[in-house]
Amino acid sequence: MAGPDAVVLDLDGVLVDSEEAWDEARRELVAERGGEWKEGATHAMLGMSSPEWSAYVRDELGVDMAPEEISDAVVERLLAGYRRGLPLLPGAVEAVRALAARWPLGLASSSNAPVIALVLEESGLDDVIRAWVSSEEVARGKPAPDVYLEAARRLGVEPARCVAVEDSSNGLRAAAAAGTAVVAVPMRAFPPAPDALALAAVTVDGIAEVTPEVVERAFEAAHRVGS
């Protein structure tokens, strides 16, 4: 059995320290529009696609705006912050470039397309990510496998021949459901549930530790279990 044919990365919590920025932008909008933030709202929205979380903000948190307007307003706040300073996680650029020297890279993210495009441009990684997918482009957001299946399709590889790098419960579940081998880089702010973390073949402490050797180990481990 040879190694993987491609690596597919998540964005938020893997390459950029962004989950708290998303959370803050949503909380500000809810407060300004007279809604009410619920306990558990942050975890509920992790991994949701843009149409899904904006509908949640309207229906569950009481923001009287169309979901499209909610999404646009939150994304505008987020992009403004990213332009002031992109919160790249330590070692992210170097790790991605090291992986790109070995395999075609894809990106499978719950972020809106303009957010993904800005991060790749500002980080300079737009020249090594061959295909990227926002979950707003597919039928269902994470934990459904759609975004990973589409990323593999755009890369021209089978999902089972990919290794995914994920941090959240819904992301780990999505990657596993797509049939990829999974490397977990658990986020500190919102740690994944134990049952989701158990889906990973290998767990490391941050993107800087996702080396080509770790990717190969995850692929081998996943296929040893599946054989």
C-alpha positions in Angstrom: 0.0 0.0 0.0 1.5 3.3 -1.1 0.9 6.5 0.8 -2.0 9.0 0.3 -2.7 10.7 -3.1 -3.6 14.1 -1.5 -4.0 16.0 1.7 -7.1 18.0 2.5 -6.9 20.7 5.2 -9.5 22.4 7.2 -9.1 26.2 7.7 -10.6 27.5 10.9 -8.7 26.2 13.9 -6.2 24.4 11.8 -4.5 27.2 9.8 -6.0 30.3 11.4 -6.9 30.9 15.0 -10.3 32.0 13.9 -13.1 30.3 15.8 -13.1 32.9 18.6 -13.1 35.7 15.9 -16.2 34.1 14.3 -17.8 33.7 17.7 -17.1 37.3 18.6 -18.5 38.6 15.3 -21.7 36.6 15.7 -22.1 37.7 19.4 -21.7 41.3 18.5 -24.4 41.1 15.8 -26.8 39.3 18.1 -26.3 41.9 20.8 -26.7 44.8 18.3 -29.9 43.4 16.8 -31.6 42.6 20.1 -31.2 38.9 20.0 -30.3 36.6 22.9 -27.2 34.5 22.9 -27.9 30.9 24.2 -25.6 28.7 26.1 -24.4 26.1 23.7 -24.8 28.3 20.6 -21.0 28.4 19.9 -20.7 24.7 19.9 -23.9 24.3 17.9 -22.5 26.4 15.1 -19.0 24.9 14.8 -18.7 23.4 11.4 -22.1 24.6 10.1 -22.2 26.0 6.6 -23.0 29.7 6.1 -26.7 29.1 5.2 -27.0 26.8 8.3 -25.4 29.0 10.9 -27.1 32.2 9.6 -30.5 30.5 9.8 -29.6 29.3 13.3 -28.8 32.9 14.3 -32.2 34.0 13.0 -34.3 31.2 14.3 -32.6 30.3 17.6 -30.9 33.5 18.7 -33.7 35.9 17.6 -32.0 38.1 15.0 -34.7 39.6 12.8 -32.7 39.6 9.5 -32.7 37.4 6.5 -30.0 34.6 6.8 -28.1 36.1 3.8 -28.0 39.5 5.5 -26.8 37.9 8.8 -24.0 36.0 6.9 -22.9 39.1 5.1 -22.8 41.2 8.2 -20.8 38.7 10.2 -18.4 38.0 7.3 -17.8 41.8 6.8 -16.7 42.1 10.5 -14.5 39.1 10.2 -12.8 40.2 7.0 -12.1 43.6 8.5 -10.3 42.0 11.4 -8.3 39.7 9.1 -7.2 42.6 6.9 -5.8 44.3 10.1 -4.0 41.1 11.0 -4.4 37.5 9.9 -4.4 35.2 12.9 -2.3 32.4 11.4 -1.5 29.6 13.8 2.2 29.1 14.6 4.0 27.1 11.9 1.0 26.9 9.6 2.6 28.3 6.5 5.8 26.2 6.9 3.8 23.0 7.6 1.5 23.5 4.6 4.4 24.2 2.2 6.2 21.1 3.5 3.1 19.0 2.8 2.7 20.6 -0.6 6.2 19.5 -1.6 4.9 15.9 -1.3 1.2 15.9 -2.2 -1.5 17.9 -3.9 -3.3 19.9 -1.3 -7.0 20.8 -0.9 -9.0 22.9 1.5 -12.4 21.9 2.9 -13.8 24.7 5.0 -17.1 25.9 6.6 -15.9 29.5 6.0 -17.6 31.6 3.4 -15.7 31.7 0.0 -14.5 35.4 0.5 -13.0 34.4 3.8 -11.1 31.5 2.4 -9.9 33.5 -0.6 -8.6 36.3 1.7 -6.8 33.9 4.0 -5.1 32.1 1.1 -4.1 35.4 -0.5 -2.8 37.1 2.7 -0.9 34.0 3.8 0.6 33.4 0.4 -0.7 29.8 0.4 -2.9 30.4 -2.7 0.0 29.1 -4.8 0.1 25.7 -3.1 -3.6 24.9 -2.4 -4.8 23.3 -5.7 -8.5 23.1 -4.9 -10.7 24.6 -2.1 -14.3 24.2 -1.2 -16.6 26.3 1.0 -19.4 24.3 2.6 -21.8 27.0 1.2 -21.1 25.4 -2.2 -22.4 22.0 -1.2 -25.7 20.7 0.0 -24.8 20.1 3.6 -22.2 21.5 6.0 -20.1 19.5 8.4 -20.6 16.9 10.0 -21.9 15.7 6.7 -19.1 14.6 4.4 -20.1 16.8 1.4 -17.3 19.3 1.6 -14.6 16.6 1.8 -16.2 14.6 -1.0 -16.2 17.7 -3.2 -12.6 18.6 -2.3 -11.4 15.1 -3.3 -13.4 15.4 -6.5 -11.8 18.7 -7.4 -8.4 17.2 -6.7 -9.2 14.2 -8.9 -8.6 11.7 -6.2 -10.6 9.1 -4.3 -11.6 10.3 -0.7 -10.2 7.0 0.7 -6.8 8.0 -0.8 -6.8 11.3 1.1 -5.7 12.4 4.6 -7.7 15.2 6.2 -6.5 17.5 8.9 -9.2 18.7 11.3 -9.8 20.2 14.7 -13.5 20.3 15.6 -16.0 17.6 16.4 -18.1 18.3 13.3 -15.0 18.5 11.1 -13.6 15.2 12.4 -16.9 13.6 11.8 -17.2 15.0 8.3 -13.8 13.8 7.2 -14.3 10.4 8.7 -17.7 10.1 7.0 -16.1 10.9 3.7 -13.8 7.9 4.1 -10.5 9.9 4.5 -7.8 9.1 7.1 -7.9 11.9 9.7 -5.2 13.7 11.6 -6.7 15.6 14.6 -5.2 18.9 15.8 -7.7 19.6 18.6 -8.6 23.2 19.2 -8.0 24.5 22.7 -10.9 27.0 22.8 -13.5 24.5 21.8 -12.1 20.9 22.2 -13.7 18.1 20.2 -15.9 15.5 21.8 -14.1 12.3 22.8 -16.2 10.2 20.4 -15.2 12.6 17.5 -11.6 12.6 18.5 -11.6 8.9 18.5 -12.2 9.0 14.7 -8.7 10.3 14.1 -5.9 7.9 13.2 -3.3 10.3 14.7 -3.7 13.3 17.1 -1.0 16.0 17.3 -0.7 19.3 19.1 -1.1 21.9 16.3 -0.5 22.3 12.6 3.2 22.7 13.1 3.4 19.0 14.1 1.5 17.9 10.9 4.6 16.7 9.1 4.7 14.4 6.0 5.7 11.6 8.4 2.6 12.2 10.5 0.4 12.2 7.4 1.9 8.9 6.2 1.4 7.4 9.7 -2.2 8.4 9.7 -2.9 7.0 6.3 -1.2 3.7 7.2 -3.0 3.4 10.6 -6.4 4.2 9.0 -5.9 1.5 6.3 -4.6 -1.0 8.8 -7.8 -0.6 10.9 -10.0 -0.7 7.8 -8.3 -3.8 6.3 
